[in-house]
Amino acid sequence: MSEYAIGIDEDEPERRWMKKYELQKLKAVEGKAKHNIDFTDETSYRTIQAYNEECKKNGLVIESDQDYPREQFIQLSKLREFDSRVDPEKGMFKQILSMVRQPVNVTENGKRITKDTLYFNGLYSGKNKANIKLGHYSFSKGWYIKPVIDFTLDNPKEPFDSKTGQKVGRSRIAGKTMEHYIFLSENKKERRKQLEDIRH
């Protein structure tokens, strides 16, 4: 390195390019959809939204697709791709491959009770305007992943800023929880109707 190069960060252009590349990848799960399919109720969409909301609430910024659960990011990217390419008039199909009843503990009126939830997996398929088959695109419904965010103090002995009075530290994603959102009715007739509506 010559003396004229002292103080110049030669890696800066590459870092800027990488940041631009990462932001470009994030667009795969952003923006408006054509709504040939309603993927806003999918596991992948709800997971991405949960990460966006919880991170924003805690002052964290999503900078890369690696900040999301990998499987859900890829699945939503593929669903958005299918949504943009499929032509319903040429044929669009939804196939449910598996359905699972899952008992979970919830709190109602201050009491812990057990309720039956449902989640299921399937495939979308169809053709584009040129009548070409698009293959199969997987989906899941009934659950999603929510991040668990911790706050760590920079200095436990001096937790508060002397000027602002606010805690000094940083937030980070420390884990995740699985959340369910399709609860089955305890009434047998209503439950049967719920399952019939899902299958059709």
C-alpha positions in Angstrom: 0.0 0.0 0.0 1.4 3.4 -1.0 1.5 6.3 1.4 -1.2 8.0 -0.7 -3.5 5.1 0.1 -3.2 5.4 3.8 -6.7 6.0 5.3 -8.5 4.7 2.3 -10.8 1.7 2.8 -10.4 -0.4 -0.3 -13.1 -2.8 0.8 -15.8 0.0 1.1 -17.0 -0.3 -2.5 -17.4 -4.1 -2.1 -19.3 -3.6 1.2 -21.6 -1.1 -0.5 -22.2 -3.5 -3.3 -23.0 -6.3 -0.9 -25.4 -4.2 1.1 -27.2 -3.2 -2.2 -27.3 -6.9 -3.2 -28.8 -7.9 0.2 -31.5 -5.2 0.0 -32.3 -6.3 -3.5 -32.9 -9.9 -2.3 -35.3 -8.6 0.4 -37.6 -7.3 -2.4 -38.5 -11.0 -3.1 -40.8 -10.8 -0.1 -41.9 -7.2 -0.3 -44.2 -5.1 -2.5 -47.7 -5.5 -3.8 -49.0 -8.8 -5.0 -51.4 -9.6 -7.9 -53.5 -11.6 -5.5 -54.1 -14.5 -7.8 -53.6 -16.4 -4.5 -54.1 -15.0 -1.0 -50.7 -15.8 0.6 -51.3 -13.3 3.4 -52.6 -16.2 5.5 -49.7 -18.5 4.7 -47.1 -19.5 7.3 -44.3 -17.9 5.4 -46.0 -14.5 5.1 -47.1 -14.4 8.7 -43.5 -15.3 9.8 -41.9 -12.5 7.7 -44.5 -10.0 9.0 -43.9 -11.1 12.6 -40.1 -10.6 12.2 -40.7 -7.2 10.6 -43.0 -6.0 13.3 -41.1 -7.3 16.3 -37.7 -6.0 15.0 -39.2 -2.6 14.3 -40.8 -2.5 17.8 -37.4 -3.2 19.4 -35.3 -0.9 17.2 -33.7 -3.7 15.0 -33.3 -3.3 11.3 -33.7 -6.2 8.9 -30.6 -5.9 6.6 -30.4 -9.4 4.9 -32.6 -12.3 4.0 -30.4 -14.2 6.5 -32.2 -12.3 9.3 -35.3 -14.3 8.6 -36.0 -18.0 9.1 -34.5 -19.4 5.9 -37.3 -21.9 4.9 -40.0 -19.3 5.3 -38.2 -16.6 3.4 -37.6 -19.0 0.4 -41.2 -20.3 0.5 -42.7 -16.8 0.5 -40.3 -15.8 -2.4 -41.6 -18.7 -4.4 -45.2 -18.1 -3.6 -44.9 -14.4 -4.8 -43.2 -15.7 -7.9 -46.1 -18.1 -8.6 -48.6 -15.3 -7.9 -47.0 -13.1 -10.4 -46.7 -15.7 -13.2 -49.9 -17.8 -12.9 -52.9 -17.1 -15.1 -56.0 -18.4 -13.3 -57.9 -18.5 -16.6 -55.4 -21.1 -17.9 -55.9 -23.2 -14.8 -54.7 -22.9 -11.2 -54.9 -25.7 -8.6 -54.5 -26.1 -4.9 -53.8 -29.5 -3.3 -53.6 -30.3 0.4 -51.1 -33.0 1.1 -51.4 -33.3 4.9 -53.4 -32.0 7.8 -52.4 -32.2 11.5 -54.4 -31.6 14.7 -52.2 -30.2 17.4 -53.4 -29.7 21.0 -51.8 -26.5 22.5 -52.1 -24.8 25.9 -53.5 -21.3 25.9 -54.6 -18.8 28.6 -58.3 -17.8 28.7 -59.7 -15.7 31.5 -56.6 -16.2 33.5 -56.8 -20.0 33.2 -54.6 -22.4 31.3 -56.7 -24.7 29.0 -55.9 -27.0 26.1 -57.3 -26.3 22.6 -57.1 -28.2 19.3 -55.3 -26.3 16.5 -54.8 -27.3 12.9 -52.0 -26.8 10.5 -51.7 -28.2 7.0 -49.3 -28.3 4.0 -50.0 -28.4 0.3 -49.0 -27.3 -3.2 -50.1 -24.7 -5.7 -49.8 -25.5 -9.4 -51.0 -23.8 -12.6 -50.1 -22.4 -16.0 -49.0 -19.0 -17.2 -50.5 -16.9 -20.1 -48.5 -18.9 -22.6 -50.2 -22.1 -21.3 -46.9 -23.4 -19.9 -47.0 -25.4 -16.7 -45.3 -23.6 -13.8 -44.5 -26.6 -11.6 -45.4 -27.0 -7.9 -45.1 -24.4 -5.2 -45.4 -25.4 -1.6 -47.4 -23.7 1.1 -48.3 -24.1 4.8 -51.0 -22.7 7.0 -52.0 -22.8 10.6 -48.7 -21.7 12.3 -45.9 -19.2 12.0 -42.6 -18.3 13.7 -42.3 -15.3 16.0 -38.9 -14.0 17.1 -38.0 -13.7 20.8 -36.0 -10.5 21.3 -33.8 -9.9 24.3 -32.3 -6.6 25.6 -28.7 -6.8 27.0 -27.3 -3.9 29.0 -23.9 -2.5 27.9 -22.9 -2.1 31.6 -25.1 -3.7 34.2 -23.5 -1.6 36.9 -24.6 1.6 35.1 -27.8 0.6 33.3 -29.2 4.1 32.6 -28.0 7.0 30.5 -27.2 9.9 32.9 -28.8 12.4 30.5 -31.8 10.6 29.1 -32.6 8.2 31.9 -33.0 5.4 29.3 -31.5 2.0 29.6 -28.2 1.7 27.6 -27.8 -1.6 25.7 -28.8 -3.4 22.6 -31.6 -5.8 21.4 -31.0 -9.0 19.6 -33.0 -12.0 18.3 -32.4 -14.6 21.0 -34.8 -17.3 19.9 -38.2 -18.0 18.4 -41.6 -19.4 19.2 -44.2 -21.3 17.2 -47.6 -19.6 17.1 -50.8 -21.2 16.0 -53.8 -19.4 14.5 -56.3 -22.0 13.3 -58.3 -23.2 16.3 -60.8 -26.0 15.8 -64.3 -25.7 17.1 -65.3 -27.9 20.0 -68.7 -28.4 18.3 -68.4 -31.5 16.1 -70.7 -30.0 13.3 -68.8 -26.7 13.2 -65.4 -28.6 13.2 -66.6 -30.7 10.3 -67.5 -27.6 8.4 -64.2 -26.0 9.2 -62.4 -29.0 7.7 -64.6 -29.2 4.6 -64.1 -25.4 3.9 -60.3 -25.9 4.1 -60.3 -28.9 1.8 -62.4 -26.9 -0.8 
